[in-house]
Amino acid sequence: MFTHYLMKIQHQVSLEEYFLILSFTTDSERYTKVTISTDADDGVNSSILLTETGRFNYWVYGQNSSSNLDPSNTVGEVERGTIQVDGSFTTDEYTNNDDSVVYYGG
């Protein structure tokens, strides 16, 4: 078990990368819900500044640091998948009900 999780998000076309520490809203046996803000560049506080829509790949890494944004300094990868971002960019939440797909309600 880890105390914190780092998420790397990469746009599939531009290859722009974003890194953030995940902030859990719900963490149960059935699902994990996190909040990601998309209106500020502050990865330590679960916020990234997204300026493009489209498909993104994501990786989640387990770690025991609340401030590390470098995947090479984590314990290791725990999940990966794809995110589809459409519409305007506002603070929102996504719920991961499937281990391979993240649904983003933007």
C-alpha positions as CSV (number, residue, x, y, z in Angstrom):
1,M,0.0,0.0,0.0
2,F,1.2,3.5,-0.8
3,T,0.5,6.8,0.9
4,H,0.3,8.8,-2.4
5,Y,-0.1,8.2,-6.1
6,L,1.5,10.1,-9.0
7,M,-0.4,10.3,-12.3
8,K,1.3,11.0,-15.7
9,I,-1.0,12.1,-18.5
10,Q,0.3,12.4,-22.1
11,H,-1.7,13.7,-25.1
12,Q,-1.7,11.1,-27.9
13,V,-1.0,13.6,-30.7
14,S,1.1,16.5,-29.2
15,L,2.8,14.2,-26.7
16,E,2.5,17.0,-24.1
17,E,3.0,15.5,-20.6
18,Y,1.3,16.5,-17.3
19,F,2.2,15.2,-13.8
20,L,0.1,15.4,-10.7
21,I,-0.4,13.9,-7.3
22,L,-3.9,12.3,-7.1
23,S,-6.3,13.5,-4.5
24,F,-8.8,10.8,-3.5
25,T,-12.4,11.6,-3.0
26,T,-13.5,8.0,-2.5
27,D,-11.3,4.9,-2.2
28,S,-13.2,1.6,-1.7
29,E,-12.9,-2.0,-2.8
30,R,-15.3,-1.3,-5.7
31,Y,-13.9,1.9,-7.2
32,T,-11.6,4.8,-6.6
33,K,-12.7,8.4,-7.3
34,V,-10.3,11.3,-7.6
35,T,-10.6,15.0,-8.3
36,I,-8.4,16.6,-10.9
37,S,-8.5,20.4,-11.5
38,T,-7.6,21.4,-15.1
39,D,-7.3,25.2,-14.6
40,A,-3.9,25.6,-12.9
41,D,-0.4,24.2,-13.2
42,D,0.0,22.9,-9.7
43,G,0.6,19.1,-9.9
44,V,1.4,18.8,-6.2
45,N,-2.2,19.9,-5.5
46,S,-4.0,17.7,-8.1
47,S,-4.2,20.4,-10.7
48,I,-2.9,20.6,-14.3
49,L,-3.3,23.3,-16.9
50,L,-5.0,21.5,-19.9
51,T,-5.2,23.6,-23.1
52,E,-6.2,20.8,-25.6
53,T,-8.9,18.2,-26.0
54,G,-8.5,14.7,-27.3
55,R,-7.2,11.3,-26.2
56,F,-4.6,11.0,-23.5
57,N,-2.7,8.0,-22.2
58,Y,-2.3,7.9,-18.4
59,W,0.0,6.0,-16.0
60,V,-0.5,5.9,-12.2
61,Y,2.5,5.2,-10.0
62,G,2.5,4.3,-6.3
63,Q,4.7,6.3,-4.0
64,N,5.2,7.5,-0.4
65,S,5.8,11.1,-1.2
66,S,3.3,14.0,-1.3
67,S,5.4,16.1,-3.6
68,N,7.4,13.9,-6.0
69,L,6.4,14.5,-9.7
70,D,9.0,12.3,-11.3
71,P,7.9,8.7,-12.2
72,S,11.5,7.4,-11.9
73,N,11.4,8.2,-8.2
74,T,8.3,6.2,-7.4
75,V,7.9,2.6,-6.1
76,G,6.4,1.6,-9.5
77,E,3.5,1.6,-11.9
78,V,0.1,0.4,-10.6
79,E,-2.3,1.3,-13.5
80,R,-2.4,2.6,-17.0
81,G,-5.2,3.5,-19.4
82,T,-6.8,6.1,-21.7
83,I,-8.7,9.3,-21.0
84,Q,-10.9,11.2,-23.5
85,V,-11.2,14.9,-22.8
86,D,-13.9,16.8,-24.6
87,G,-15.5,20.3,-24.2
88,S,-14.5,23.1,-21.9
89,F,-11.9,22.8,-19.2
90,T,-13.3,23.2,-15.7
91,T,-12.6,21.5,-12.4
92,D,-14.3,18.2,-12.6
93,E,-14.1,14.6,-11.3
94,Y,-13.7,11.2,-13.0
95,T,-14.7,7.8,-11.7
96,N,-12.7,4.8,-12.6
97,N,-15.1,1.8,-12.7
98,D,-13.0,-0.2,-15.0
99,D,-9.3,-1.0,-14.6
100,S,-8.6,-0.1,-18.3
101,V,-10.7,3.0,-19.0
102,V,-11.0,6.3,-17.1
103,Y,-14.2,8.3,-17.8
104,Y,-13.7,12.1,-17.7
105,G,-16.8,14.3,-17.4
106,G,-15.4,17.6,-18.6
